Amino acid sequence: MGIDDKAENTADKVKGQVKEGWGKLTDNERLEAEGKAEQAVADVKQAGEKAKDAFK
């Protein structure tokens, strides 16, 4: 846990942003929604990592 998890969460967030942007560009609402969902999951995971760090 730690840096590897944080990097993975950041990568997931960027992947979600790209997917959302591609969905907007191609007018694909499903893809756009998937991107937003991936970003939300990454944000929750990142918050969990920050909470773990706070208790160390």
N, C-alpha and C positions, 0 to 999 in steps of 0.2 A: 504494500500500500504506500501511498505517498506520491512521489513525483510521477511514477509510471501511471498511476490511476488518474492523476490530475491531467497528464498529457493525453491520456485516452479520452477523458471527458471533454477536453478542449477540442480534440479531433472530432468527436461525435457532434459537438455543437457546430463546428465549421461544416461538417458534412450536412447537418440539418439546414444550415443557412444556404448552402449551395443548392440543396434539393428544393428548398422553398423558393429561392430565386429562379431556378429552372422551371418550377411549376408556374410561377407568375409569368415568366417569359413565354411559355408555351400555352398559357391559359389552361393549365391542368390543375384543377382544384384539389384533386386527390393527392397529387404529388406535393402541392403546396402545404396541405394539411399534414402530410407525413413529415415534411421538413420542420414544421412548427412543433410537432409532437416530439421529434428527435431532439430538438433544442430544449424543450421543456424537461425531458428526461435527463439530458446532460446537465442542465442547471440544478436539478434536484440532487444528482450524484455529486456535483461539485460542492453544493451546500453541505452534504454529508461529509465530504472530505475536509472541508473547513471546520466543521464541528469536531471531527476527530482531532484535528490539529490543535483546536482550542483546549482540549482536555489533556494534551500531552504536557 
